[in-house]
Amino acid sequence: MYAIFEDGSHQFRAREGDLITVDRRDGDDGDEIVFDKVLLLAGTDGEPTIGTPLVAGAKVVAKVVRQFRAKKIVIRKFRRRKGYRRKRGHRQSYTTVQITRIQPS
């Protein structure tokens, strides 16, 4: 069985046991997170359940594995002949979760 769920503005395909990296969510290692915006549920038996827009009552439950920040990226702005230079850095925060169960409605 797998599910497609939405978190933020991203969609993820998840099976039980999968490790998925999502945008930062509050919580320590081992905490439980529930994703309730399930768009599709598909199993081994029969047709998939497609939400309109969400599957009513379905949830994807996950456990926080780690919190981390991505590699730093450098943003440079430059205008030739104007003496204008700007340098700025950014590190995005992420959370890795492990899918523990998918609950149909």
ZADO-1210 file (C-alpha; in nm, 4 decimals, padded with zeros to 6 digits):
<atoms>
<atom x="00.0000" y="00.0000" z="00.0000" code="MET" pos="1"/>
<atom x="00.1200" y="00.3508" z="-00.0750" code="TYR" pos="2"/>
<atom x="-00.0158" y="00.7024" z="-00.0369" code="ALA" pos="3"/>
<atom x="00.0434" y="01.0366" z="-00.1989" code="ILE" pos="4"/>
<atom x="00.0241" y="01.3183" z="00.0534" code="PHE" pos="5"/>
<atom x="00.0838" y="01.6919" z="00.0499" code="GLU" pos="6"/>
<atom x="00.3042" y="01.8812" z="00.2932" code="ASP" pos="7"/>
<atom x="00.3548" y="02.2508" z="00.2368" code="GLY" pos="8"/>
<atom x="00.3513" y="02.2925" z="-00.1391" code="SER" pos="9"/>
<atom x="00.5142" y="01.9538" z="-00.2111" code="HIS" pos="10"/>
<atom x="00.3625" y="01.6134" z="-00.2824" code="GLN" pos="11"/>
<atom x="00.5278" y="01.2904" z="-00.1673" code="PHE" pos="12"/>
<atom x="00.4734" y="00.9232" z="-00.2456" code="ARG" pos="13"/>
<atom x="00.5117" y="00.7127" z="00.0674" code="ALA" pos="14"/>
<atom x="00.5114" y="00.3462" z="00.1675" code="ARG" pos="15"/>
<atom x="00.5536" y="00.2110" z="00.5188" code="GLU" pos="16"/>
<atom x="00.9192" y="00.2198" z="00.6174" code="GLY" pos="17"/>
<atom x="01.0223" y="00.4875" z="00.3644" code="ASP" pos="18"/>
<atom x="01.2547" y="00.7704" z="00.4659" code="LEU" pos="19"/>
<atom x="01.1322" y="01.1057" z="00.3311" code="ILE" pos="20"/>
<atom x="01.2899" y="01.4507" z="00.3626" code="THR" pos="21"/>
<atom x="01.0328" y="01.7279" z="00.4158" code="VAL" pos="22"/>
<atom x="01.0643" y="02.0964" z="00.5003" code="ASP" pos="23"/>
<atom x="01.1417" y="02.1602" z="00.8656" code="ARG" pos="24"/>
<atom x="00.8777" y="02.0490" z="01.1133" code="ARG" pos="25"/>
<atom x="00.8911" y="02.1039" z="01.4882" code="ASP" pos="26"/>
<atom x="00.9816" y="01.8007" z="01.6943" code="GLY" pos="27"/>
<atom x="01.2704" y="01.6045" z="01.8373" code="ASP" pos="28"/>
<atom x="01.4047" y="01.2706" z="01.7185" code="ASP" pos="29"/>
<atom x="01.1444" y="00.9996" z="01.7783" code="GLY" pos="30"/>
<atom x="00.8436" y="01.2353" z="01.7842" code="ASP" pos="31"/>
<atom x="00.5390" y="01.1454" z="01.5778" code="GLU" pos="32"/>
<atom x="00.4091" y="01.3619" z="01.2920" code="ILE" pos="33"/>
<atom x="00.0718" y="01.3154" z="01.1217" code="VAL" pos="34"/>
<atom x="00.0187" y="01.4187" z="00.7594" code="PHE" pos="35"/>
<atom x="-00.3563" y="01.4452" z="00.7057" code="ASP" pos="36"/>
<atom x="-00.3655" y="01.5910" z="00.3532" code="LYS" pos="37"/>
<atom x="-00.3782" y="01.2565" z="00.1711" code="VAL" pos="38"/>
<atom x="-00.4494" y="01.2922" z="-00.2013" code="LEU" pos="39"/>
<atom x="-00.4442" y="00.9263" z="-00.3070" code="LEU" pos="40"/>
<atom x="-00.4419" y="00.5820" z="-00.1459" code="LEU" pos="41"/>
<atom x="-00.3470" y="00.2757" z="-00.3471" code="ALA" pos="42"/>
<atom x="-00.3140" y="-00.0800" z="-00.2266" code="GLY" pos="43"/>
<atom x="-00.2595" y="-00.4224" z="-00.3671" code="THR" pos="44"/>
<atom x="-00.6343" y="-00.4907" z="-00.3890" code="ASP" pos="45"/>
<atom x="-00.8569" y="-00.3171" z="-00.6430" code="GLY" pos="46"/>
<atom x="-00.8717" y="00.0416" z="-00.7576" code="GLU" pos="47"/>
<atom x="-00.6893" y="00.3312" z="-00.5902" code="PRO" pos="48"/>
<atom x="-00.8885" y="00.5800" z="-00.3806" code="THR" pos="49"/>
<atom x="-00.8510" y="00.9264" z="-00.5273" code="ILE" pos="50"/>
<atom x="-00.9507" y="01.2243" z="-00.3145" code="GLY" pos="51"/>
<atom x="-01.1625" y="01.5160" z="-00.4278" code="THR" pos="52"/>
<atom x="-00.9315" y="01.6920" z="-00.3359" code="PRO" pos="53"/>
<atom x="-00.8498" y="01.4885" z="-00.0202" code="LEU" pos="54"/>
<atom x="-00.9265" y="01.1332" z="00.0884" code="VAL" pos="55"/>
<atom x="-01.1641" y="01.1735" z="00.3843" code="ALA" pos="56"/>
<atom x="-01.0238" y="01.0458" z="00.7137" code="GLY" pos="57"/>
<atom x="-00.6965" y="00.9118" z="00.5717" code="ALA" pos="58"/>
<atom x="-00.3659" y="00.9853" z="00.7474" code="LYS" pos="59"/>
<atom x="00.0017" y="00.9148" z="00.7027" code="VAL" pos="60"/>
<atom x="00.1836" y="00.8780" z="01.0344" code="VAL" pos="61"/>
<atom x="00.5608" y="00.9268" z="01.0495" code="ALA" pos="62"/>
<atom x="00.8406" y="00.9391" z="01.3068" code="LYS" pos="63"/>
<atom x="01.1098" y="01.2106" z="01.3093" code="VAL" pos="64"/>
<atom x="01.4497" y="01.0584" z="01.2344" code="VAL" pos="65"/>
<atom x="01.6658" y="01.3731" z="01.2221" code="ARG" pos="66"/>
<atom x="01.6668" y="01.7497" z="01.1824" code="GLN" pos="67"/>
<atom x="01.9359" y="01.8968" z="00.9590" code="PHE" pos="68"/>
<atom x="02.0310" y="02.1918" z="00.7414" code="ARG" pos="69"/>
<atom x="02.1332" y="02.1644" z="00.3774" code="ALA" pos="70"/>
<atom x="02.4616" y="02.2790" z="00.2329" code="LYS" pos="71"/>
<atom x="02.5004" y="02.6564" z="00.2178" code="LYS" pos="72"/>
<atom x="02.4256" y="02.8297" z="-00.1089" code="ILE" pos="73"/>
<atom x="02.5689" y="03.1712" z="-00.1951" code="VAL" pos="74"/>
<atom x="02.3593" y="03.4353" z="-00.3687" code="ILE" pos="75"/>
<atom x="02.5521" y="03.7061" z="-00.5503" code="ARG" pos="76"/>
<atom x="02.4126" y="04.0206" z="-00.7085" code="LYS" pos="77"/>
<atom x="02.6266" y="04.2285" z="-00.9386" code="PHE" pos="78"/>
<atom x="02.5744" y="04.5262" z="-01.1681" code="ARG" pos="79"/>
<atom x="02.8598" y="04.5940" z="-01.4041" code="ARG" pos="80"/>
<atom x="03.0223" y="04.9372" z="-01.3991" code="ARG" pos="81"/>
<atom x="02.8042" y="05.0562" z="-01.1091" code="LYS" pos="82"/>
<atom x="03.0101" y="04.9471" z="-00.8088" code="GLY" pos="83"/>
<atom x="02.7183" y="04.7345" z="-00.6862" code="TYR" pos="84"/>
<atom x="02.7998" y="04.3953" z="-00.5340" code="ARG" pos="85"/>
<atom x="02.6004" y="04.1963" z="-00.2774" code="ARG" pos="86"/>
<atom x="02.6764" y="03.8558" z="-00.1294" code="LYS" pos="87"/>
<atom x="02.4317" y="03.6619" z="00.0815" code="ARG" pos="88"/>
<atom x="02.4138" y="03.3011" z="00.2023" code="GLY" pos="89"/>
<atom x="02.1254" y="03.0681" z="00.2797" code="HIS" pos="90"/>
<atom x="02.0897" y="02.7254" z="00.4450" code="ARG" pos="91"/>
<atom x="01.7535" y="02.5512" z="00.4217" code="GLN" pos="92"/>
<atom x="01.6304" y="02.3487" z="00.7212" code="SER" pos="93"/>
<atom x="01.4881" y="02.0007" z="00.6615" code="TYR" pos="94"/>
<atom x="01.3404" y="01.7135" z="00.8616" code="THR" pos="95"/>
<atom x="01.3849" y="01.3478" z="00.7713" code="THR" pos="96"/>
<atom x="01.0895" y="01.1297" z="00.8685" code="VAL" pos="97"/>
<atom x="01.0249" y="00.7556" z="00.8520" code="GLN" pos="98"/>
<atom x="00.6735" y="00.6482" z="00.7550" code="ILE" pos="99"/>
<atom x="00.5380" y="00.4190" z="01.0263" code="THR" pos="100"/>
<atom x="00.1824" y="00.3580" z="00.9041" code="ARG" pos="101"/>
<atom x="-00.0780" y="00.4623" z="00.6500" code="ILE" pos="102"/>
<atom x="-00.4303" y="00.4783" z="00.7889" code="GLN" pos="103"/>
<atom x="-00.7156" y="00.4610" z="00.5386" code="PRO" pos="104"/>
<atom x="-01.0428" y="00.6305" z="00.6263" code="SER" pos="105"/>
</atoms>
